[in-house]
Amino acid sequence: MQAVVSIIMGSTSDLPVMEKAAQVLNDLKIPFEINALSAHRTPEAVEKFAKGAEEKGIKVIIAAAGMAAHLPGVIASMTKLPIIGVPIKASLDGLDALLAIVQMPPGIPVATVGINGAQNAGILAAQMLALGDKELASRVAEFKENLKAKIEKANKDLSEIKYEFKTN
């Protein structure tokens, strides 16, 4: 099995957030890898990864970082693969990371999800890959239908809660 998505995080302290992306990819049967690389502490390793990812068969990179959050942009500057940035809430409620990832210069795009939005990053990676894979597209559609069913069930459960002045 060959990974087609790479989940990269600046530190293993980001793993509790990034496991949500891994779970989505796993549920959708998309081969992936997970590694920790730091734009500031291991810049040579980041460069080697970014420049070799496509050759390894990677098609989408999910890159997470907190605080200064340069990792997604640094990777994006060295590859033509799509990068999905996940800002991690490490300080300043994650706003520092969000702004660092989303404010990329022209020509170096990073698709950015919400703060700690790893699940959406996994879904977005799956949707990108599904453009060229009908079987995966079917699994993504089923995943989305299951999200709808969860909300419908939640509303049914809420309708059974009784209060004296509740009208529904």
C-alpha positions in Angstrom: 0.0 0.0 0.0 1.4 3.4 -1.0 0.4 6.6 0.8 -1.3 9.2 -1.3 -1.8 11.7 1.5 0.8 12.9 3.9 -0.1 14.4 7.2 2.7 16.5 8.5 2.7 18.3 11.9 5.2 20.6 13.4 5.3 18.6 16.6 3.8 15.4 18.1 1.9 17.7 20.5 -0.3 18.3 17.4 -1.3 14.7 17.2 -4.5 14.8 19.3 -5.8 17.3 16.7 -4.4 15.6 13.6 -5.7 12.2 14.5 -9.1 13.5 13.3 -7.7 13.8 9.7 -6.1 10.4 10.0 -9.4 8.9 11.1 -11.3 10.4 8.2 -8.7 9.1 5.7 -8.7 5.7 7.4 -12.5 5.5 7.3 -12.5 6.4 3.6 -9.8 3.8 2.9 -7.2 6.3 1.7 -3.6 5.3 2.3 -1.7 7.9 4.3 1.4 8.6 6.2 2.0 10.7 9.4 5.2 12.5 10.2 6.5 15.3 12.4 8.6 17.9 10.7 9.4 21.4 11.8 10.0 24.4 9.5 12.2 25.9 12.2 13.9 22.9 13.9 14.3 20.6 10.9 14.3 22.8 7.8 16.5 20.4 5.8 14.1 17.5 6.5 11.2 19.7 5.5 12.9 20.6 2.2 13.8 16.9 1.5 10.2 15.9 2.2 8.6 18.7 0.1 10.8 18.2 -2.9 10.4 14.4 -2.8 6.7 14.0 -1.9 5.4 13.8 -5.5 8.0 11.3 -6.5 6.9 9.1 -3.5 3.3 9.1 -4.8 1.9 11.7 -2.5 -1.0 13.6 -4.1 -2.2 15.9 -1.2 -0.3 17.2 1.8 -2.1 18.1 5.0 0.3 20.3 7.1 -0.5 21.4 10.6 1.3 24.0 12.8 0.7 26.3 15.7 2.0 29.7 16.7 4.2 31.1 13.9 2.9 28.2 11.7 5.3 28.4 8.8 5.2 24.7 8.0 2.4 24.6 5.5 3.7 27.6 3.6 7.3 26.4 3.5 6.1 23.1 2.1 3.9 24.9 -0.4 6.9 26.9 -1.6 8.7 23.7 -2.6 6.1 21.6 -4.3 3.3 21.8 -6.8 1.2 19.4 -4.8 -1.9 20.9 -3.1 -1.4 21.8 0.5 -4.1 21.9 3.1 -3.1 23.9 6.2 -4.5 23.2 9.7 -3.9 26.0 12.2 -3.3 24.5 15.6 -4.6 26.3 18.7 -1.3 26.6 20.7 -1.4 30.3 21.7 -3.6 33.4 21.0 -6.6 31.0 20.6 -4.9 29.8 17.3 -5.4 33.1 15.6 -1.6 33.5 15.1 -1.5 30.2 13.4 -4.6 30.9 11.3 -3.2 34.2 10.0 0.3 32.7 9.4 -1.2 29.9 7.2 -3.9 31.8 5.4 -2.0 34.9 4.5 0.3 33.4 1.8 1.9 35.5 -0.9 0.7 35.2 -4.5 1.7 32.0 -6.2 2.1 30.0 -3.0 -1.5 28.9 -2.1 -2.4 26.9 1.0 -6.0 25.8 1.3 -6.7 26.5 5.0 -9.3 25.0 7.2 -10.5 26.3 10.6 -8.4 26.3 13.8 -7.9 22.7 14.8 -10.0 21.7 11.8 -8.2 18.5 11.0 -11.4 16.5 10.3 -12.3 19.0 7.5 -8.7 18.8 6.2 -9.1 15.0 5.9 -12.5 15.4 4.1 -11.1 18.1 1.7 -8.1 15.8 0.9 -10.6 13.0 0.1 -12.7 15.3 -2.1 -9.6 16.4 -4.0 -8.6 12.7 -4.6 -12.2 11.7 -5.4 -12.1 13.9 -8.5 -10.1 11.2 -10.3 -11.5 8.1 -8.4 -15.1 7.1 -8.8 -15.0 4.5 -6.0 -13.6 7.1 -3.6 -16.2 9.6 -4.8 -18.9 7.1 -3.8 -17.3 6.6 -0.4 -17.1 10.4 0.1 -20.8 10.8 -0.9 -21.7 8.0 1.6 -19.6 9.8 4.3 -21.5 13.0 3.7 -24.9 11.2 3.8 -23.9 9.8 7.2 -23.3 13.3 8.4 -26.8 14.2 7.4 -28.2 11.2 9.1 -26.5 12.1 12.4 -28.1 15.5 12.4 -31.5 14.0 11.5 -31.1 11.6 14.5 -30.0 14.4 16.8 -33.2 16.4 15.9 -35.3 13.3 16.6 -33.6 12.9 19.9 -34.1 16.5 20.7 -37.8 16.3 19.9 -38.2 13.7 22.7 -36.8 16.1 25.4 -39.7 17.5 27.3 -40.0 20.9 29.1 -43.1 22.6 30.3 -42.6 25.6 27.9 -40.8 23.8 25.0 -43.0 24.1 21.9 -41.5 21.4 19.6 
